[in-house]
Amino acid sequence: MNDKKYSLSNNVFFLLRMIRKYLPMSFVFVIIDIPLAVFLDYVGVRIPNLIVGMIQGYSVSVGIIAALGIASVLAAVTLQYGNRMVSAQAPQLCAKLDLKLFEKYMTCSYEKLEDADFTAHYKEADGYLADDNHFLSEAAMHIIEIGSGALGIILYFSILIRLQKWVLAVLITGTIVELLISRNAENERKKRQETIGRLTRKADYMNKTAADVRSAKDIRIFGMIPWLEEKFTAVLDRFHIENTQVEKQRIRIAGIRAGISGVLEILTGILLAVFVLQEKLSLAEYILYVGAIRSFSMWSFQFGTLMQNFYRMNGDLSRIRSFIDGEETIQLNTQTQVNKQSNRSIVNTTGMKFDHVSKIEFLHVFYRYPKSDRWIVKDLSFVIEDGEKIALVGMNGAGKTTMIKLLCGLLIPTKGTIRINGVSSTDISREDYYRLFSTVFQDIHLFPASIQRNIVCSDEQIDPIRFDDAVKKSGMDQVAQKFRDGLNTLLVAEVDADAVNLSGGQVQKLMLARAIYKNAPILLLDEPTAALDPIAEKNIYLQYNEMAEGKVSVFISHRLASTVFCDRIFFMKNGIIAEEGTHEELIQKKGDYYEAFSVQSKYYQEEEEGAQ
């Protein structure tokens, strides 16, 4: 994913558009509160000036002073209400950005999920939206503050311009120096932020490993606790050093800027006092200019501080936006560009319906991962006919799982074509294409929801007849009876204290129920029973075999005895289909399949004899 660059102004306008779209009331108060904040400060400067002028005999109306006082009260009430409203809605902005990140990650091509840089970019962007990122979550308030700072500088500049030019030049020079210091400080912070980001990812990984029950056994049995503690402590110490340096720099810069502002205020105040003594200024004018200098300095300091934070936010937000604006999103409910232009669906143009698959074709299919020169699969060409059961076997790394991912549309061929019922897979919308498959992969992840929702996999209205058929055929109804809440029992105890964790066999029954309920025309099984014993695996495969009647099905299993019920067997080796045929045909060939089958058969026979 290309890391797009965004200017500070571009990001500020992006935030304003987000606020206007999702937080319209906050947007209104952003527009209102900027001039109100400056007006309140101006009244605080102007009223003392008018009162002293009135005492000195200048023509000043009491009504004007009273009107300014009343207006300031109304402005203060409105400003207070607006600020509270904006602050209350502030977290929603981060929530909306987080949702955009989530949607992007969920709809990106599967290939990108296997890209370490892409995943790291997502985690980094998501980290910027964490609860401790107060600046981004309170962007609306900070836009008010920086907007009022800029407006305040302009207002008091227009007042102070009446003074001698060198006095104003001193103030402007001080302001510019503050901004330059802030900019340089942010550049230094960025350099350290890259290191902090890497350390954060390491710490997160170690935290997850320590909390993962799957790694807890190895950690204890192999005495890894001291070693992991040492590693974790080293990461935390380095993290503390980097953060301390950033914080020290922030404090140092804040002190320098405060010192500059203080010196400028004192210096200009003394000069104005000299002008009064020389009768170049009246006392009323002195009060006005001293107040204006104080406010100019205050707004300049606020503007500089906020600019420093905005420069920091600019980098964070740019990383977030570059992830969101990437071009890898799959349009689940649209077809390819050609079909968009024709404005016709695949069913209309071909006359074929996809509630049944009569033929699958691989035509010289190659695949390799981006940034790699190694072909994972090479020149795969075969046809699977209506209702065929195919067993896909081979050693680890032979390309079996990659072929399954290509078939079900998770990966797109680097070269070659995959056709379903004569239609290229790339000419079918992803949403329609995914509907063709019921899949069970080796790495099974259950969702923190009820058993029922884990079977249905959505919040859609459940088809009761289809659902009852699925749970009965899979045996999941008997599993659910063991729990108090039955099919409404929550899963994943690590997330919910009232939830349960299923055993390996129970998980397989749930996966079978899920596949039956979806009732897709193609069934794909990628070693889903690898963790089960041979007898349990055989029983599960018999159930899948019964369910696959009349469907196209592809089974991957590392236990070759489970493949004998299939119509054909593809033996993969080094990314190609090295052998193809029925079980009996491949045994008679006495090639790679025969050798692997013989070794496994001998192993299982010895295992059974040992058990006896």
DRENTOR-263786 format. One record per residue (C-alpha): x, y, z. Coordinates in steps of 0.001 Angstrom, whole numbers, plus 500000, padded with zeros to 6 digits. Each point is the difference from the previous one (the first is absolute). Example, Ala and Ser with C-alpha at 12.3 -4.5 7.8 and 13.67 -1.06 7.14 Angstrom:
BEGIN
      xx      yy      zz
  512300  495500  507800
  501370  503440  499340
# end
This chain:
BEGIN
      xx      yy      zz
  500000  500000  500000
  501398  503369  498999
  500326  502396  502914
  498208  503067  498665
  501066  503437  501190
  497550  502560  501314
  500724  503633  500817
  499005  501478  503342
  497280  502129  498411
  498680  496961  498124
  499707  498043  503240
  498315  502880  501845
  497389  500317  497244
  499576  496216  500073
  499219  500196  503723
  497557  502843  499395
  498222  497915  497359
  499836  497069  502405
  498621  502227  502761
  497418  501551  497672
  498862  496573  498784
  499896  498051  503251
  499791  502717  502702
  497919  502817  498461
  499317  501721  503349
  503700  500014  500816
  500706  501469  496568
  497565  502869  500673
  501705  500781  503301
  503458  499771  498406
  498934  502823  497670
  498334  502014  502792
  502491  499490  502831
  503070  501268  498129
  498822  503653  499757
  498283  499794  503416
  503246  499033  501755
  501847  502931  498418
  497094  502372  500671
  500008  499146  503714
  503711  500687  500243
  499635  503248  498049
  497247  501198  502364
  502361  499293  502908
  502570  502269  498361
  497631  502672  498752
  497786  500686  503049
  502894  501140  502298
  501216  502223  497155
  496546  501586  499637
  499547  500483  503750
  503370  501749  500410
  499270  502081  496907
  496647  501051  501478
  501734  500981  503287
  502553  502029  498051
  497177  501917  498352
  499867  498313  496630
  496590  499675  498354
  499031  496453  500987
  496400  498798  500319
  499057  498042  503095
  497492  498199  497793
  502796  498631  497823
  501812  498647  503044
  496773  498462  501320
  499178  498488  496598
  503465  498466  499774
  499583  498571  503503
  496619  498415  499187
  501294  498690  496677
  502999  498461  501738
  497740  498167  502477
  497883  498574  497169
  503146  499084  498062
  501489  498277  503060
  496848  497913  500541
  499845  499017  496320
  503720  499230  499916
  499798  497866  503137
  497020  498045  498658
  501632  499569  496607
  503280  498781  501463
  498191  497467  502183
  497992  498784  497014
  503127  499637  497869
  501905  498216  502801
  497103  497612  500623
  499870  498973  496342
  503789  499900  499561
  500503  496205  500429
  497553  499332  497152
  502479  501406  497483
  502621  497398  500892
  497277  497348  500010
  499043  500904  496420
  503635  499937  498876
  500481  496681  501784
  496958  498621  498178
  501465  501144  496668
  503251  498221  500868
  498098  496862  500979
  497935  500033  496800
  503156  500483  497940
  501757  497105  501714
  496964  497730  499698
  499475  500740  496297
  503597  499995  498808
  501213  497204  497775
  500998  496894  501948
  503434  500241  498420
  500590  503256  501888
  499293  498291  503339
  503032  497800  499408
  502163  503088  499370
  501920  500836  503191
  500397  503675  499007
  496261  500367  499410
  499125  498408  503344
  502580  502128  501823
  498539  503112  498330
  496525  499037  501229
  501174  499414  503568
  501920  503276  499967
  496993  501946  498682
  497679  498307  502479
  502419  500861  502807
  499708  503696  499156
  496269  499725  500738
  500526  498430  503418
  498352  501548  503038
  503185  501796  501014
  500128  501998  496761
  498127  502944  501505
  501114  502458  497349
  498404  498180  497078
  496868  499082  501949
  499580  503658  500965
  500835  501372  496560
  496868  502188  499903
  501029  501811  503202
  503522  500462  498716
  498714  501414  496717
  498047  502544  502077
  503135  500828  501977
  502313  500336  497028
  497355  501927  498042
  499458  502429  502861
  503782  500279  500372
  500394  501000  496359
  497056  502427  500178
  501351  501493  503242
  503412  500579  498435
  498380  501790  497044
  497767  502149  502247
  502751  501169  502335
  502451  500443  497153
  497519  502487  498489
  499972  501871  503347
  503743  499905  500647
  500893  501095  496476
  499315  503576  501156
  503078  499802  502236
  503504  500600  498792
  500941  497355  497459
  502996  498668  501905
  497814  499136  503011
  497758  497932  497766
  503028  498486  498281
  501287  498734  503364
  496660  498312  500720
  499769  498416  496553
  503603  498787  500134
  499333  498347  503350
  496904  498282  498608
  501891  498701  496951
  502811  498686  502211
  497424  498132  502118
  498479  498384  496907
  503409  498963  498650
  500930  498475  503344
  496717  498067  500005
  500577  498735  496461
  503533  498825  500739
  498810  498300  503172
  497377  498081  498017
  502587  498832  497471
  502087  498600  502846
  496923  498293  501473
  499234  498297  496686
  503447  498409  499953
  499440  498512  503434
  496401  499016  499193
  501162  497375  497488
  502041  498320  502735
  497124  500302  502482
  497652  498395  497443
  502286  496972  499577
  500339  499622  503768
  496234  500232  500439
  499434  497178  497503
  502559  497827  501797
  498389  500674  503380
  496518  499281  498614
  501142  496695  498527
  501645  498922  503250
  496897  500976  501978
  497782  497941  497694
  502372  497045  500191
  500032  500096  503798
  496190  500180  500121
  499455  497250  497409
  499027  496738  501665
  501506  498109  497028
  503493  501249  500840
  499576  499793  503796
  500900  496282  500084
  503295  500415  498147
  500912  503093  502023
  499678  498091  503265
  501316  496583  499022
  503090  501352  498223
  500740  502573  502721
  499660  502955  497637
  498660  502462  502590
  503389  501567  501009
  501060  500275  496358
  496710  501625  498946
  500110  502342  503004
  503518  501057  499022
  498910  500653  496400
  496876  501861  501085
  501929  502092  502526
  502551  500969  497341
  497221  501158  497667
  498277  501962  502771
  503277  501617  501091
  500767  501121  496449
  496409  501196  499616
  500332  501998  503235
  503276  501569  498839
  498541  501078  496653
  496819  501385  501570
  501992  501796  502690
  502124  501706  497356
  496870  501095  498127
  498442  501352  503209
  503203  501788  501048
  500167  501654  496615
  496342  501036  500264
  500581  501569  503431
  503197  501700  498821
  498287  501491  496944
  497016  501133  502067
  502368  501723  502437
  501924  501749  497225
  496800  501203  498356
  498539  501202  503298
  503246  501843  500721
  499941  501705  496599
  496385  501091  500501
  500714  501272  503507
  503050  502010  498942
  498099  501553  497092
  497076  501013  502229
  502278  501561  502635
  502158  501774  497423
  497093  501485  498051
  498200  500914  503238
  503016  501999  501172
  500281  501739  496641
  496321  500976  500091
  500445  501363  503531
  502850  502162  498695
  497705  501290  497248
  497416  500979  502645
  502627  501863  502010
  501062  501763  496823
  496311  500826  499419
  500058  498183  496687
  497153  497785  501253
  497022  500708  502254
  499280  497741  502978
  496943  498595  498211
  502110  499175  496942
  502641  498439  502256
  497385  497693  501524
  498686  499101  496537
  503444  499215  498578
  501222  498105  503068
  496844  497898  499861
  500419  499523  496253
  503640  498940  500431
  499027  497557  502745
  497227  498544  497836
  502204  499943  496887
  502608  498085  501988
  497364  497660  501459
  498411  499224  496631
  503437  499591  498405
  501042  497572  502728
  496744  498067  499628
  500327  499968  496223
  503612  498801  500202
  499139  497274  502510
  497085  498813  497910
  502086  500135  496826
  502561  497734  501656
  497223  497565  500893
  498463  500314  496542
  503340  499191  498385
  500101  496914  502193
  496390  499160  499167
  500730  500563  496312
  502402  497068  499901
  497636  497754  501945
  496957  500938  497931
  501954  499647  496761
  500827  496399  500911
  496339  499350  500811
  498771  501587  496776
  502619  498310  497828
  498702  496666  501294
  496334  500929  499506
  500626  501492  496541
  501959  497011  498714
  498787  498344  496804
  499853  496371  501116
  496372  499934  501157
  497850  497277  498457
  496597  501247  498868
  497932  497135  501374
  496750  501042  498354
  501348  500989  496571
  501500  498221  497042
  503139  500797  498058
  500296  503279  498128
  498941  498339  496739
  496777  498764  501533
  499325  503366  501671
  500181  501653  496616
  497673  497463  498400
  497603  500394  502939
  499025  496345  499705
  500438  497124  502428
  501858  496818  499223
  496747  498042  500089
  498466  502258  497335
  503006  499977  497662
  500712  496258  500180
  496605  498534  500814
  501633  497907  502746
  498828  499904  503572
  502411  499532  502848
  497778  498054  502371
  501638  496949  498423
  503567  499526  498739
  500422  497549  497146
  503639  500650  499120
  503155  501543  501508
  502974  500652  497721
  503584  500997  500809
  501703  501207  496817
  503802  500348  500368
  499715  501632  503434
  503155  501401  501614
  500302  501823  503301
  502748  501742  501926
  499782  502528  502803
  500775  503670  499344
  503661  500886  500578
  500929  496343  499389
  501512  498291  496958
  499103  496467  501170
  496968  498335  498456
  497816  498359  502660
  497942  498142  497378
  500962  499585  496351
  497983  499266  496888
  497023  498381  501711
  497605  498723  497337
  497109  497660  500790
  496216  499671  499852
  497670  498982  502832
  496645  498778  498768
  496535  500162  501528
  499786  498181  503345
  503641  498859  500054
  501824  499486  503285
  503674  500928  499733
  502657  499184  502590
  502958  502384  500032
  503055  498477  501680
  503736  500539  500197
  502818  500982  502312
  500018  503233  502000
  500804  502972  497774
  498861  498240  496827
  497470  502760  499240
  496763  498282  501071
  498639  502829  502149
  501011  502589  497405
  498011  498098  497372
  496942  499977  502291
  500378  503747  500605
  500193  500575  496257
  496898  497911  499402
  497876  501754  502603
  501100  503471  498871
  502154  501011  502954
  502966  500267  497652
  499964  501133  496368
  502220  498066  497537
  503194  501766  498994
  499552  498364  496607
  497310  497785  498546
  496235  499720  500411
  497552  498257  502316
  496530  499400  498571
  496757  499072  501727
  497321  498707  497629
  502056  501498  497176
  500181  503480  501556
  503335  501485  501099
  500176  500378  503771
  501095  503622  499580
  496756  500777  498154
  497872  499086  503008
  499428  502392  502873
  501843  498906  503127
  496756  499840  501966
  498410  497643  497468
  503222  498026  499665
  500378  499411  503736
  496415  498719  500108
  501123  497034  497915
  502150  498544  502788
  499574  498310  503341
  503498  499871  501463
  501621  498502  503075
  503644  500917  500478
  502626  498503  502270
  500298  503140  502130
  496494  500265  501429
  499042  503129  501909
  496693  500254  501815
  498377  503360  500592
  498951  501353  503424
  496314  499419  499290
  497436  497244  500547
  500306  496520  498503
  497031  500888  497816
  501655  503135  498583
  503282  498145  499477
  498090  497575  497794
  498042  502645  498082
  502949  502468  499893
  497807  503108  499796
  497120  501888  501593
  497710  499106  497128
  496626  498366  500626
  500617  496332  500654
  498283  497402  497826
  498636  497694  502746
  499559  496928  497787
  503485  500286  498499
  501509  500740  503424
  498339  497012  501714
  501164  497754  497170
  503587  501279  500380
  500254  499503  503771
  498425  496530  499862
  502106  498676  497121
  503189  501347  501585
  499186  498784  503506
  500282  503551  501316
  496572  499686  501627
  501409  497343  502339
  502998  502198  500809
  497749  502969  500805
  497905  497882  502384
  502993  499797  502335
  499868  503755  500632
  497411  501881  502036
  499211  502468  497222
  500035  497421  497216
  500585  501489  496565
  499999  503477  501568
  503119  499143  502007
  502735  502593  499503
  503388  498864  498712
  503601  501133  500686
  500449  500119  503765
  503008  502322  499625
  497609  502772  498951
  496913  499328  502129
  500009  498503  503501
  496673  498262  499299
  501264  498429  496769
  501380  496505  499430
  502795  498518  497914
  499188  497005  497810
  502152  496905  499650
  501626  499143  496683
  497283  497527  499060
  497242  502425  500984
  501588  502728  497895
  500024  497642  497012
  496290  499321  500447
  499355  503738  500112
  501995  500455  496780
  498011  497199  498393
  496743  501674  501080
  501231  503303  498554
  500818  498376  496659
  496654  498165  499860
  498067  503164  500849
  501689  502036  497286
  499216  497249  497490
  502424  501359  497387
  500583  498065  496751
  503742  499553  500657
  501469  498489  503176
  503668  500674  500862
  501727  498350  502965
  503594  501005  500772
  501268  497511  502615
  497298  500982  502519
  500503  496779  501983
  503784  500209  500401
  499719  500173  503798
  497700  496946  500271
  500934  496342  500380
  499626  497764  496908
  496689  498467  501105
  498405  503370  500797
  501343  501374  496727
  498544  497086  498053
  496570  500535  501550
  500067  503719  499226
  501026  499367  496395
  497218  497439  499603
  497554  502686  501097
  501498  502504  497566
  499908  497369  497262
  496300  499406  500584
  499327  503729  500021
  501981  500495  496764
  497722  497713  497998
  499110  501769  496742
  502447  502854  500634
  503490  500716  498742
  502363  499409  502916
  503739  500284  500589
  501579  498400  503081
  503510  500638  501292
  501309  497487  502505
  503483  499058  501132
  498648  496541  500930
  499747  498284  496646
  497628  497291  501225
  497290  502659  500233
  500098  500524  496235
  498853  496561  498846
  496338  501063  499731
  500878  502729  497453
  499482  499622  496249
  503462  501311  499140
  503175  500874  501866
  502398  502833  499096
  503456  499411  501485
  501830  503339  500143
  503749  500392  500100
  502037  503211  499675
  496982  502019  498859
  498829  497668  497232
  497592  497058  499789
  502559  497205  499776
  497485  497133  499915
  496277  499739  499325
  497553  497096  500140
  497896  497832  502286
  501453  498471  503144
  500361  496621  498295
  501609  501505  496892
  502587  501934  502008
  500822  496972  502139
  500621  497978  496833
  502292  502744  498609
  502233  499572  503045
  501110  503611  499821
  500125  502750  502624
  496428  499378  501174
  500648  496275  500429
  503168  500678  501988
  498296  502519  502306
  496969  497748  500480
  502182  496992  500834
  501974  501951  502612
  496835  501291  501656
  498289  496586  499933
  503014  498415  501670
  500043  502733  502649
  496325  499571  500875
  500315  496186  500070
  502914  500259  502447
  498002  502468  502080
  497031  497615  500168
  502222  497005  500875
  501657  502019  502750
  496614  500935  501413
  499006  496310  500102
# end
